[in-house]
């Protein structure tokens, strides 16, 4: 019996004028799996995420969620599919004018699946899952450190018990210790709610910790993918240069002289 991938990309292309960003992406993310896409800046990681989310349309190729083609969906069907998704944004992306609890419960309240009173209870419960005390609920984002804001963003991402969570550079701007705390929390909460994870990052410590499988994107193509614990032994010279942060190698950086 074959399991249908939670997310399936086949031969996905996307260009902006003459600049080809995605040049035939193939990727499967299986139910309950955590897949991390690594690659340098400008290699197409964010565009891959945006095409999967429906924020951009690929020029060609297939994208499926639970076996359903989602390219070119109408607004109502797109909204139905997007209810399966949640996202932890790169900069936490909290609403400054709302207290923490309203940030966390924003989605379920907006969907009218819960009342505002229930929203505060839900927020306190989800904050506890990411290791934050109930009194944080009444604070505003400006009163929180960067690491605390990221935790609140994670609590919001899991508020609706989503089937799929997208993580966009989840440790950007955090010190190494707080980054490790966030990585541990990502692993913990996604397992607790049984979500499938698709992440993009260039932070190898994060990729190693949260990924079951890693895929490397270079010049618009997936040039290597495999279990996270095999990446150090892989014989792909592009991957080795990237994960070891070497200036010398086949990946040539565009450096202005």
N, C-alpha and C positions, 0 to 999 in steps of 0.2 A: 504494500500500500504506500503510495507516494504522498508525502505531505505537501500541500500547496504553500509556496512561499508567502510570507506576510507581505513582503515587498519584492517585486521583481522588475528589474530594468533590463531591457534588451535593445542593443544597438542604438542607444540614445545619443542624439546629436543636438548641439546647440551652438550657434555662432552669433556674434554681434558684429554685423558688417563683415569685414574681411577676417576678423579675429575668431578663429575656431576655439571654443572653450571645451566643449564635450565632443569627442570624436569616436563615438561608438562604445558607450559605457554598457557593460554587462555586469549585473550584480543581483544576487539573491540574498534576502534576509529571511531566515526561517523563524517560525513562531517561537517566542521566548528567547531568541538569540540576541546577543549584543554584538553588532558589527561596527567597527570604527574605520572611517576612511581617513587616511593620512595623506599628506602631500604639502608642498610648499605653498606660499601665498600665490594666488592667481592661477592655480592649477585646475580650478573648477569644482572644488569641494562644495562651496556655498551654492553654486548653480545647480549641482546635483540635488541638493536638499530642496531648493526652491522649485525645481521641476517636479520632484516627488510630492511636495506639498500643494502643487497647483498654483503657486505664485507666479510661475513662468510656464509657458508651453514649450516643450522641446520642438525643434524643427522637424525631427523625424524620430522614429523608434517607438517602443512600447514601454509603458509603465503600468504595472498592475498592483493592486492592493487586494489581498485575499482572492486572487484570481480574477478580479474585475478590472478591466481596462479603465484607466482614469484620465487618459489623454483626451482632451476635447469635451469633457463632461459639462453638462449644463449646470447652472448655478445651484439648483436644488439638489441634484445628485452629488455635486462637489461638496456641498455643505454636509450631506449625509456621510460621505466618506471621511471628511475632515473631523467629524465627531469622534473618530477612532484615534485621532492624533492629539498629541500635546507636545510642548516644546519648552526647553530650557534655553533661553536666549543668552547670547554672548555676554552682554552687559547687565544681566538680570532683567532689565527692561521693566522695572516696576513703575506703577502709577504714583508719582510724587504726591498727588493731592489726596490719595486714599490711604487709610491706615492699613497696616500689614494684613489684618484679617480679611479686609475687603479685597486686597490684592490676591490673596490666596484663593478665596472663594469666588473670585470675579466670574469665572467661566460658568460654573453651575448656577449662580444667581442670574447671570445674563440669559442663560438657557431656560430659566424658570423651572429648573428641576428641583430646586430647593428655595425656601424663603430666606430672607435676610437673617432672621433669628437662627435658622438652621445653619446658615452660612458661617456664622461666628463659631458655632460648635464644631463644624467640619474643619474650619481653619485651625482651631486649637489642636484638633486631633492630628491634622497633617503636619503642623509645626512640630508636634511631639515626635512624629516619625523621622524628622530631620534633626532631632536633638535640640529643639528650642522650647523654652518654657512658655506657659500660657500668657504671661504678662507682656511678652513681645507683641502679641496680637493688636494691642492698642497703640503701639508706637507707629511713627511714620518712617518711610524708607530713609529719609535724610538723617534719622537718628541711629541708623545702623551702619556698622562697618561693611566693607566690601564683601568679606566672607559671610557675614550674616545676611546681607542682601542676596547673595547667591543661594544660601539655604532657603530663604523665603521664595526665591524663584523656583527652586526645586519642589518646595511644598506646593506651590501653585501648579507646577507641571503634573503632579500626581493627584491633584484635588479631585479630578473626575474619574480616577482609576482608568486611565487611557489604555488602549490596546497597544499603541505604538508611541514611544517618546523619542523625539529628535533632540539631540544635544549639540548645540552650536558652540564649539570652542569652550567647553564648560569650565576650564580652569584659567582662562585669560584674566590677567590682572591680579591674580592671587599669589601670595608667597608660597614657597614649596610645601610648607606644613599644612596651610589651609587648603591648598590644592589637593593634597593627599586625603584630607578629611572629606572634601567634596567628592573625590573619586570613590572613597569607601561608601559614602552615603548613596551615590548613584547605584553602585552594585547592590547595596542593601535594599533600597526602596523599589528598584525595578524587579528584584526577585520577590519581594513581599507582595506586590500587586500583579505579578506575572506578566509584565509588559515586555514587548519586543523593543530593542533599542537600536537606533541608527545615529551615530555620532560623527562629527567631523572635528579634527584637531591636528595641530602640528606638535603637540606636547606628547612626546613618546612615553613619559612616565604615566600620563593619563591613559594613553592608548593601551599600554601593557596591562594596566590595572582593570579597566572597565570592559575590555574587549574579550569576547570568545574568539572572534575572528577579525583580522586586520586586512584591509585592502588598500593598496597604494595607488594613488592617482598621479599620473605624470603625462603632460602634454595631451590631456583629454582622454586618456585611456587608463583602464585598470591594468597596471603592468605586473602586479603580483598580488595574490591573496592567499591566506592560509591561517591556521590556528595561531593565536597570539603568542603562544609559547614556542613557536618554531621560527619566529621572524629573525632572531639573532643568528640562526644557523643557515638562513636562506642564502643562495648563491647569486642573487640578483644584485649587481654592483650599484644600481641606482638606489635600491632599498638600503643597502649597506651604507652608502654615502649619506643618505637622509637620516637614518636612525642614529648614526654616530656623529652627525653634525660636522662632517668634513667639508672644508672649502674646496679641496681637490677631488676631482672625480668626474663622471660623465655628465652630471647635472651642472650646467654652466649657468651661473648667476649673471643676470643683466646688471653689470656694475658700470656706472658712469665714470669715465676716466677724466 
